[in-house]
């Protein structure tokens, strides 16, 4: 221990006490009393040392500790001096056999009268009391520190969970985009917008004016639509608006979110809403209750879910700002884009939502903002000149030396761009290669008009470069404009370094990224914030889409060829069935184009006809296919509690005969012509290859959503329901992967819609073993309806874990539940509703719970029975369900039903017992406390006992669950400090044991449980309570040789010689059982605690009891004294046996 500065006197007294204690080791019996006092003082000092309060001592406490220590130092110094006076001989220098005799002579020479001994004992007693008082005070401080530690742990867990939830909502990072865009804004740009009347009305920081408007007018006033021509700087203005709002919006109840649409980023409406919701959640101190459960299950939220969450989120803010940039680039069908804006308008009707949106002034988007405030975006002359002044530094040195020429350039360009920043950039970039003022002036007179002309001119400049630079520039532009996503610099560098018929990548052939950008005439830029290489503007993509056939003939064929070549490198020859995922990941990192090649090869192949010979190159070594499968396997979505074919299918495919991998490659890549050629050559014999295992080409095509190949195979007569060794049929795997169109094709072709998965080993499948249940679990309403319309057999739950309605309720899909509820015949007694209501409650589905309880055809008694059954399930559900949140709304509905008894017991346990008993980690701790508070409000009594005679407090202290003492401690504190029914500290279980008994006995499981003992004693627990065998807590503490606990109990006036029904005292139990032997007969956890226990714990426990007056001569009903029991259980030369013999009175 290190107390640090200010408590050095304590260290001195601790060292001196240990020295004096050793000097009294061989003292004869007449000095026993003072020897015991020295040992007791030493033990108290050790207790203070064990607490290690250095981090919590305040200056006043340090001063107090030093004051007591200095007083004690004088006492121990006197004792030490007296003994040394009569001990001139150094024992260490004596012969070993003579040491004991020397010690005996020393003590014989020491002559103390009884008065002097009495005085020393008085002084020792005073010091012991002083240190004990100080220990009590700092123990309270340590308890506070412990609580702080638990709080920190909770906060850390909350932070981790918060970040994981944000990533689950959306992986998009628009903060990085905002940082990139705003970093390129010249200071002062956009001032015209920020000072405009329209903008300031939209912001309406003073909402009094807003409140005076009519509701409909207020809604339109809350939207500012800013259309503009391409290249007018709309995105940079959006970035300026975002930064402006971030600077001025200080109140905690005002929120901001933004979204930059990009033609290269294919996003769904759900992904767009998820990104916005993510930003709002980030502004909350914790995850909202309504998101915790779907987050834990990693559920896929649909549009209606996101809108519900956004409504709940908006209700917590007084004002919400939303900035949506480049709606024209949003890759959504027109109906979904219209729906998105309609949903926003609906939110504006109910909440103070301000929307700022930009778009091209076409695409039909302006019509969607009819009636809203509108402000046209054009590059203002001041902003253009500011931009050009900041970019003129890229021009040759002679321009930098002439301010007149700079001014001429800025003036000429700014008057020729027709309000387009982009055109200004292209024009000034076009001057970089001019070598004289004359050539610059000539170029200024012939600046192209319009973007297309500027792009043609830029391509002309590229063509006028050195032939190698021309080839490089076209390769760069081809890859960037045809790739499915923005490429990283390394990916682009490796793509351009691939050589025909070369089985490896030559590092000397990898170009520098700066050189690649420089040869592209300003059309390409490298975004350091996002780490990608891209075109400088989306209009360039339009230009290349229209001209790529002439500019980049055979572009996709070339890219597909490069991807295949890359996957065929020898470096992947180490790939095999046995290679580990870690080894694969290392290969992917060292070969950065692998992921893009594997993920997008299929896309590029389908853009242009690829001949079979080219695809066959992929099989130069089968390892290429293994690498392809590994990337697909790694990218497969993980599904909670569902077998995931994307994860294990590649393992089976890797073991197929190598001679037939071609047909599986065609199935996986959706190569229709290749598959047709193979089938025609084999006369269709291979369409059901591997039917005996179920891993047919049709199965693989369904897994990877190869719709066209599925259709072809079915036309060639492929069997649609092959299963056998593979538990999923093609239909099941298509449903599981949410391949809706492929599943519909299989259903229409006669696939068995009632097939079952035959689970052989795993039981962790929730009974989701038929197509209908799979569709419900995947929340696919289209396929659920399709299966029902096709006549799927809808069976009740039976032996399965869930039936169709149960699963719909549990998986949080109201539309599917409502549809099935109307379809399924429920004219029976309604017994299945017990489980259904339980599922709805655990799923947090207020809508379903209310609907079931409001049915007129069900009796009141039945509803009460159903509600109590659901309460039981909700209170005891484990990690497979919704143990993260208390589900206040559902609980209130169930508890508020007339006739529900909040104290009812099922299988011998009440709701409180079950709620507290499920606490196993930090995540469930808060939920448990919140649920318990709600149960208290409805009259729950924590002192009602369960089938084992345990109150809630007794159960908490005695629990054998795996959670740590800190969680038990927090629950115990909550039960003792609650405003509800006060916990009975003397409540006894069937064995008559109180919470204090059980806390002491729990020390065998967790040494730190002494904190619970302290807590109970501090609340007034009786240290002398007796169980059914009349044993006290001290009796059990002594038996287990728990050093700290006897001290705590004795300090709280525990009777040291209380006898149980067998006449045995705590001392009798202490010497009558060897804890090391006891632990050896228990589980591995106890052995771990045994290793932590002090080696001399038994001896010290006996010393503690004797120092407090325990009678060593007390006889039990068997006539045994502590000495007799010690001699029976311990070795002859054990120090405890010696101690008791020296204390024994014949």
Buried (B, 14 or more C-beta within 10 A) or exposed (E): BEBEEBBEBBBBBBEBBBBBBEBBEBBEEEBBBBBBBBBBBBBBBBBBBEBBBBEBBEEEBBEBBBEBBEBBBEBBEBBBEBBEEEBEEEBEEBEEEEBEEBBEEBBEEBEEEEEEBEEBBEBBEBBBEBBBEBBEEBBEBBBEBBBEEBEEBBEEBBEEBBEBBBEBBBEBEBEBBBBBBBEBBBEEBBBBBEEEEBBEBBBBEEEEEBEEBEEEEBBBBBBBBBBBBBBBBBBBBBBBBBBBBBEEBEEEEBBBBBBBBBBBBEBEBBBBBBBBBBBBBBBBEBBBBBBBBBBBBEBBBBBEBBBEBBBEBBEBBEBBBBBBBBBBBBBBEEEBBBBBBEBBBBBBEEBBBBBBBBBBBEBEBBEBBEEBBBBEBBBBEEBBBBBBBBBBEEBBEEBEEEEEBBEBBBBBBBEBBBBBBBBBBBBBBBBBBBEEBEEBBEBBEEBBEEBBEBBBBBBEBBEEBEEEBBEBBBBBBBBBBBBEEBBBBBBBBBBBBBEEEEBEBEEEEEBEBEEBBBBBBBBBBBBEBBEBBBBBBBBBBBBBEEBBEEBBEEBBBBBBBBBBBBBBBEBBBEBEEEBEEEEBEEBBEEBBBBBBBBBBBBBBBBEEEBEEEBBEBBBBBBBBBBBBBBBBBBEBEEBEEBBBBBBBBBEBBBEBEEEBBBBBBBBBBBBBBBBBBBBEEEEBEBBBBBBEBBBBBBBBBBBBBBBBBBBBBBEBEBBBBBBBEBBBBBBBBBBBBBBBEBBBBBBEBEBBBEBBBEEEEEEEBBBBBBBBBBBBBBBBBEBBBBBBEEEBEBBBBEEBBBBBBBBBBBBBBBBBBBBBBEEBEBEEEBEBBBBBBBBBBBBBBBEBBEBBBEEEEBEEEBBBBBBBBBBBBBBBBEEBBBBBBBBBBBBEBBBEBEEBBBBEBBEEBBBBBBBBBBBBEBBBBBBBBBBBBBBBBBEBBBBBBBEBBBBBBBBBBBBEEEBBBBBBBBBBBBBBEBEBBEBBBEBBBEBBBBBBBBBBBBBBBBBBBBBBBBBBBBBEBBBBBBBEEBBBBBBBBBBBBBBBBBBBBBBBEBBBBBBBEBBBBBBBBBBBBBBEEBBEEEEEEBEEBBEEBEEEBBBBBBBBBBBBEBBBEBBBEEEBBBBBBBBEBBEEEBBBBEBBEEBEEE
